[in-house]
Amino acid sequence: MLKTVILDAITTNPGDLSWEWLSQYGETEIYDRTPREKIVQRTKDADIVITNKTPLTKETIEKMEKVKFIALLSTGYNVVDCEYAKRRGIPVSNIPSYSTMAVAQLVFAFISEFCNGVALHSEDVKNGGWSSCPDFCYWKQPLIELCGKTIGIVGFGKIGQAVADIAEAYKMNVIAVSGHETNQSGRKNFKWVSLDELARQSDIISFHCPLTPKTKKMLNAEFLEKCKKSVFIINTSRGAVVDEEALARALNSGRIAAAAADVLSAEPPEPDNPLLSAKNCLITPHIAWAGYETRLRLMTILRENIKAFFEGKPQNVVNM
């Protein structure tokens, strides 16, 4: 029987799911949060370490003398030094494809708020705006129909394709940029374009690319200068894909119409993050993945990853 340590359990399971199933594999220590200064202390005699955003650096893993398996509570795995773990023969498994539809859903929640202003109008009605209106209806912002608009999708993996599926239901035109162009001949009103063409043609731009040296600050001042002034820009990929200073300047100057982000370059953000005070900028606290159904799916895949490890056939391994 082995010892399993969970370093940051609370976001995955704030109390509505169960860790009880881990007991079949031995002793379990569950920590809601682990400050950096306590990572080594809590993992030094662990056989299995489970983490979401608590970093496991080379220096930390070096001190984990018994560790045999590292299980992530996320799709991204940049919080673990996977190369060093590989040299130690420690498999690292992630949770792939669990939040595809949830992220696509949030993208269209942002789009709907931009186009319909549901919260804005509801608040105004409750404040007496409709009661005092001489007409049977009114609107506080321009209202926009999505049919016929062009959405540009940067990164066309499973989430990008799910966004495209929803866009097609709205009869939107879909253009996309991807590091790997796959056959999309079955889609109507779809075409591959260059990044410059996407910037110039899109009414809405949604980022779904991984964070790499090539995509870091891809959304920068040069990119924004090519966009329509009416464009809406959405980032649910990784915060560092965006040059936040450049985006804030574009919003505050009216160079673009609006932006939304579920991810920022540092999380939680510093109080002086320029997007926090930027005009027409919606920000949610990294919640696209956090629905109960989505987290339950994550937990199910984690259980399968742990089971596969104990059976000697680790799955979803990202470093071997």
C-alpha positions in Angstrom: 0.0 0.0 0.0 1.3 3.4 -1.0 1.0 6.9 0.3 -0.8 9.5 -1.9 -0.6 13.3 -1.2 -3.0 15.8 -2.8 -1.4 19.3 -2.7 -4.3 21.6 -3.7 -7.6 19.8 -3.5 -10.1 22.6 -2.9 -10.6 24.0 -6.4 -11.2 20.5 -7.9 -13.3 19.4 -5.0 -14.7 22.1 -2.7 -16.8 19.5 -1.0 -19.3 18.3 -3.6 -17.2 15.4 -4.8 -15.4 12.6 -2.9 -11.8 11.5 -2.5 -12.9 8.4 -0.6 -12.0 6.1 -3.5 -8.3 6.8 -3.0 -8.4 4.9 0.3 -8.3 1.6 -1.6 -4.7 2.3 -2.6 -3.4 3.1 0.8 -2.8 6.2 3.0 -4.0 9.5 1.7 -3.2 13.0 2.8 -5.4 15.8 1.4 -4.4 19.4 1.6 -6.7 22.1 0.3 -3.8 24.4 -0.4 0.0 24.0 -0.1 2.2 27.1 0.1 5.6 26.8 -1.7 7.5 26.5 1.6 5.6 23.4 2.6 5.7 21.5 -0.7 8.9 19.5 0.1 7.7 18.7 3.6 4.4 17.3 2.4 5.8 15.3 -0.6 9.1 14.0 0.7 7.7 10.5 1.6 4.8 10.4 -0.9 4.6 7.6 -3.5 2.0 9.4 -5.5 1.7 13.2 -5.7 -1.5 14.8 -7.1 -1.4 18.5 -8.0 -3.3 21.1 -10.0 -1.4 24.4 -9.8 1.1 23.7 -7.0 4.5 23.7 -8.8 6.7 20.6 -8.8 10.2 21.9 -9.8 13.3 19.9 -10.4 14.5 21.0 -6.9 11.3 19.8 -5.3 11.2 16.5 -7.2 14.8 15.8 -6.2 13.7 15.7 -2.6 10.7 13.4 -3.3 12.7 10.2 -2.6 9.8 7.7 -2.9 7.7 9.3 -5.6 6.6 6.9 -8.3 3.8 8.7 -10.1 2.7 12.4 -10.5 -1.0 12.9 -11.3 -2.2 16.2 -12.5 -5.7 17.7 -11.9 -5.5 19.6 -15.1 -4.8 19.3 -18.9 -1.8 21.7 -18.7 1.4 20.3 -17.3 3.8 23.2 -17.2 3.6 23.2 -13.4 5.7 20.0 -13.3 9.3 19.7 -14.5 8.4 16.8 -16.8 11.8 16.4 -18.3 13.4 15.9 -14.9 10.6 13.5 -13.9 11.3 11.5 -17.0 15.0 11.2 -16.2 13.9 9.8 -12.8 11.5 7.4 -14.5 8.5 9.1 -12.9 5.4 9.2 -15.3 3.4 12.3 -15.2 -0.3 12.0 -16.3 -2.7 14.8 -17.1 -6.4 15.1 -17.6 -7.1 15.5 -21.3 -10.3 16.7 -23.0 -12.5 16.9 -19.9 -13.6 20.6 -20.3 -14.0 21.0 -24.0 -17.7 21.8 -24.0 -17.5 23.8 -20.8 -14.9 26.1 -22.2 -16.9 26.5 -25.5 -19.9 27.3 -23.4 -18.1 30.2 -21.6 -16.9 31.6 -24.9 -20.5 32.0 -26.0 -21.5 33.3 -22.6 -19.0 36.1 -23.2 -20.2 36.6 -26.8 -23.9 36.7 -25.7 -23.0 39.4 -23.1 -21.2 41.5 -25.7 -24.1 41.1 -28.2 -27.2 41.3 -25.9 -26.1 42.9 -22.7 -28.3 40.7 -20.6 -26.8 41.7 -17.2 -26.8 45.4 -18.2 -30.4 45.4 -19.2 -31.6 43.4 -16.3 -29.9 45.7 -13.8 -31.4 48.8 -15.6 -34.9 47.2 -15.5 -34.6 46.5 -11.8 -33.4 50.1 -11.2 -36.6 51.4 -12.8 -35.4 52.0 -16.4 -38.3 50.1 -18.0 -41.0 51.4 -15.7 -40.1 55.0 -16.5 -39.7 54.3 -20.3 -42.3 56.0 -22.5 -42.0 53.1 -25.0 -42.6 49.4 -24.8 -38.9 48.6 -25.2 -35.5 50.2 -25.2 -31.8 49.2 -25.2 -28.7 50.5 -23.5 -26.2 49.4 -26.0 -26.2 48.4 -29.7 -27.7 44.9 -30.0 -25.9 42.5 -32.4 -27.1 39.4 -34.3 -24.5 36.8 -34.7 -25.9 35.3 -38.0 -23.5 36.2 -40.8 -20.7 37.5 -38.5 -17.2 36.0 -38.8 -15.5 34.4 -35.8 -11.8 33.8 -36.0 -10.5 30.9 -33.9 -6.8 30.8 -33.0 -5.9 27.2 -32.2 -8.2 24.5 -33.7 -7.9 21.6 -31.4 -10.9 20.0 -29.6 -12.0 23.2 -27.9 -11.5 25.4 -31.0 -13.6 22.9 -33.0 -16.3 22.9 -30.4 -16.5 26.7 -30.6 -16.8 26.3 -34.3 -19.6 23.8 -34.0 -21.6 26.3 -31.9 -20.8 29.2 -34.3 -22.1 27.1 -37.2 -25.4 26.7 -35.3 -25.6 30.5 -35.3 -24.9 30.5 -39.0 -21.6 32.4 -38.5 -18.6 32.3 -40.8 -15.7 30.5 -39.2 -12.0 31.1 -40.0 -9.2 29.6 -38.2 -5.4 29.4 -37.6 -3.7 26.3 -36.3 -0.3 24.8 -36.1 -1.7 21.7 -37.7 -4.4 22.2 -40.4 -6.8 19.2 -40.5 -9.4 18.4 -43.0 -12.5 20.5 -42.3 -14.2 19.9 -45.6 -17.4 18.9 -43.9 -17.9 22.3 -42.4 -20.0 25.0 -44.1 -18.6 28.6 -44.3 -15.2 27.6 -43.0 -11.7 28.4 -44.2 -8.1 28.3 -43.0 -6.4 31.7 -43.0 -3.2 33.3 -41.9 -3.0 35.1 -38.5 -3.0 38.4 -40.3 -6.1 37.6 -42.3 -7.8 36.4 -39.2 -7.1 39.6 -37.4 -8.4 41.7 -40.3 -11.5 39.7 -41.1 -12.9 38.7 -37.8 -15.8 40.3 -35.9 -15.0 38.0 -32.9 -11.6 36.4 -32.1 -11.4 33.5 -29.7 -8.0 32.1 -28.5 -7.7 28.4 -27.9 -4.0 27.8 -28.6 -1.4 26.2 -26.2 1.2 28.5 -24.6 4.5 28.0 -26.4 7.4 30.4 -27.2 5.6 31.1 -30.5 2.3 31.9 -29.0 3.5 33.9 -26.0 2.1 37.4 -26.3 0.7 36.5 -29.7 -2.1 39.0 -29.0 0.1 42.1 -29.0 0.0 45.7 -30.2 0.9 44.7 -33.8 -1.9 42.1 -33.9 -4.4 44.6 -32.5 -3.6 47.2 -35.1 -4.8 44.8 -37.8 -8.1 44.2 -36.1 -11.5 45.8 -36.8 -12.4 48.6 -34.4 -15.6 46.7 -33.7 -13.9 43.4 -32.8 -14.6 41.4 -29.7 -11.6 39.4 -28.4 -11.9 36.4 -26.0 -9.1 34.5 -24.3 -9.9 31.2 -22.6 -6.5 29.5 -23.4 -3.6 30.8 -21.4 -3.1 34.2 -19.9 0.4 34.7 -21.3 -0.9 34.4 -24.9 -2.0 38.1 -24.3 0.2 41.1 -24.0 -2.0 42.6 -21.3 -0.6 46.1 -21.4 -1.2 46.3 -25.2 -4.7 44.9 -24.9 -5.6 47.4 -22.1 -4.3 50.3 -24.2 -6.4 49.1 -27.2 -9.5 48.9 -25.0 -9.0 52.2 -23.3 -8.3 54.0 -26.6 -11.3 52.5 -28.4 -9.0 50.7 -30.8 -11.1 47.6 -30.3 -14.6 47.3 -29.0 -14.4 44.8 -26.1 -12.4 41.9 -24.7 -13.0 39.0 -22.3 -10.7 36.7 -20.4 -11.1 33.7 -18.1 -7.3 33.5 -17.8 -4.6 36.0 -16.9 -0.8 36.0 -17.0 -0.7 35.7 -13.2 -3.4 34.0 -11.2 -4.7 35.4 -8.9 -3.8 38.7 -10.6 -1.8 41.5 -9.1 -4.1 44.4 -8.2 -2.3 46.6 -10.8 -3.0 44.2 -13.7 -4.0 46.7 -16.5 -7.0 44.6 -17.6 -8.7 45.0 -14.2 -9.4 48.6 -14.9 -9.6 48.5 -18.7 -12.8 49.7 -20.5 -15.2 47.1 -21.9 -13.3 44.1 -20.4 -15.0 41.1 -18.9 -12.9 39.0 -16.6 -13.9 35.7 -14.9 -11.7 33.9 -12.3 -10.6 30.9 -14.4 -14.0 29.2 -14.1 -14.6 27.7 -17.5 -13.6 24.3 -16.2 -15.3 24.5 -12.8 -18.9 23.3 -13.4 -19.9 20.3 -11.3 -20.3 18.1 -14.3 -17.0 19.1 -15.7 -15.1 18.5 -12.4 -16.9 15.1 -12.0 -15.5 14.2 -15.4 -12.1 15.3 -14.3 -12.3 13.2 -11.2 -13.4 10.2 -13.3 -10.4 10.5 -15.5 -8.1 10.9 -12.5 -9.5 7.7 -11.0 -8.8 6.0 -14.3 -5.2 7.4 -14.4 -4.5 6.2 -10.8 -6.0 2.7 -11.6 -3.9 2.4 -14.8 -0.8 3.3 -12.8 -1.5 0.6 -10.2 -2.1 -1.9 -13.0 1.4 -1.1 -14.5 0.0 0.7 -17.6 0.1 4.4 -16.9 -2.2 6.4 -19.3 -2.4 10.0 -20.4 1.4 10.2 -19.7 2.9 13.5 -21.0 6.6 12.9 -20.4 7.4 9.4 -21.6 
